[in-house]
Amino acid sequence: MQNIYPKLRKADILVLATPVHSILPGGMQNFINRLVPLIEPILECRDGRTRARCHEYVKIKKILAVVVGAWYEIENLELPVKLIEEVAETYSINYSGAILRPHAYFMRGDSEISKDIHQKLEEVGFKFIEEGLLKKEDLDFISQPIGNGKKQRENSTNHYLKRKEEQGLS
């Protein structure tokens, strides 16, 4: 982490990206905890909550969340997003929004929709770096449903049960 701090101090934008396989990814929580040295220990109360600010030499002005999940419903990505919003608020950094991609499994392969979403992700990334803005219609396009959630759950469960049986664990 020591070699990352100088880069973080110079960065204009902090992108916190995480896969979601469970409710709260441990790696994300660990990384956020390690941001503490960037924070000046002068506390203030804002909106009834104790808050802090980054040290003067830390240039981060925006935080962007990128959250990708294996589960079908986009609501399964809410907790990491809320955590990242809270980090931004606590450390007085502008929360820029979240790029969300549920049921990432359906992004595999060469379907037209997968290609279109990948292309839109690239466009959104460059536009965010250049202009610092995210458009709702772009975010909605990236997070749009693909495939069938019920079928995905059934296939996933059947795959697991088959593997469990093959390993003699059933």
N, C-alpha and C positions, 0 to 999 in steps of 0.2 A: 504494500500500500504506500510505502514511503516514496516510491518512484512515481506514483500517480498524483500525489498532492501537488507538485509543481504544475502539472498539466491542468488539474482541476482549478487551481488559482487563476490560471490564464484564460480558461474557457469562458465564452460568453453564454453558452447554452449547455445545460446538463441534461443529457438524455438518459433516463432511467428505464431500461428495458428488461423485461423478465418473461419467462414462460410461466404459465400457471398450470401446475399438475395437481395442486392441492389448494387450500384456501389462501394461504399466505406463503409465498416462496421464501425459504430461509435465507438463501443467498442474497435476496433483495434486502431483507431486514439487516443482515450483517453489513452489507455495503452502506446502507443508510446510517447505521450506528458508527461506521468509520468516517463519516463526514463531519463528526463533531469537532475535530481539530480546525476545521475551516470556520467555526463559529466563535465569535467574540463573546466571552462570558459576561456580557453586560445585559442583564435581563430587564424587560419592560412588560407592562401589561397593555395588551391591545384587545379590544372586544371581549374583555373579561378573561383573557387567557394570557399566561406567561409566554413571551416570545423573545427571540434573540435576533441578531443580525450576523451576517458573514463579516469576517475581518475586512477592513478597508481594502486590503490588497487582493481580495478574492473578487474576481470580475464576473462571476456567474450572475446573469440577469434573468434567465429564464430556465424553467424546468419543463421538460416534455416527457410524458409517460408513453412507453410503447409496451403494450401488454398482449401477449399471444397465449391463447388457451387451447387445450385439447378438447374440453367439453363444449357442447353445442351452444348453450345459451350464453349470450353476451353478459348477462347478469353475474355469471361466475367470475368475471374479471373486475368486479366493482371494488373488492377489498384492496388489492394492490393500488388501484387508481386513487382510492380515498387516502391511503397511506402516503402516496406521492403528493397529493394535494396538501395534506397536513404538513409534510416536510417543507414544501414551498412556503406555506403560511407561517410556520414556526420560524423559519430562517429568513423571512422577508424577501423571498425571491418570487418573481412573477410565475405563476402556474400557467403554462401556455395551452394545456389540453392533453388529450390522450389519443393515441392511435391504437385502436383495439381490433384484434383479429381472433374471434372465437372459432372453435372447431377447425383448427389449423390443419388437421389431418386432411381435410378436403382441398387444401391448397397444393397438395402433392399432385404430380401429374401434369399433363399438358392441356387441360381443358381451357376453353376460351376465357371463361370467367376467372380462372386462376391467373392466366396471363394478364388479363385486364387489371386485376387487383394488384399484381406485382408491379405493373407499369404505373398504376396510380400511386402506389407506395413510393416509388422512386420519384415521381413528379412532386408529391407532397413533401418528401424529404428535402429536395432541392429548393422548393419554394419556401419552406420553413427556414432553411439556412439563409436564403437570400432576403426574404421579406419579414421573417419572424411571425408569419400568420398561418393559421390552419382554417380551412373552410369547412363548415358543417357538412355540405354536400359531398365533399371529398372523403371526410371521415365516415360518413354513412355508407358511401360506396365501398370503402375498404372493409367495413365491418358487416356488410350485408350477409344474410344467411346463404349458405350453399348446401346443397344436398338435403337429406332428411334426418332430422334429429333423432326420431324414434328408431329409424333403421340403424343409425350410427351406434346408438346405445345397445341395441340388440346384437349387432355385429361385434362390438367391443366385448360385451359380456360373453357371447359364445366363444370368441377367440380365447378369452381368459379361461373359461371352463374347460375348453379343449386342452390348453397348455397345462392346466392343473391336473387333468386326468392323465395326460402323457407323462407327467412327473410323478404320478402315483400319490398325489396329495388330496384326492377326492374321497 
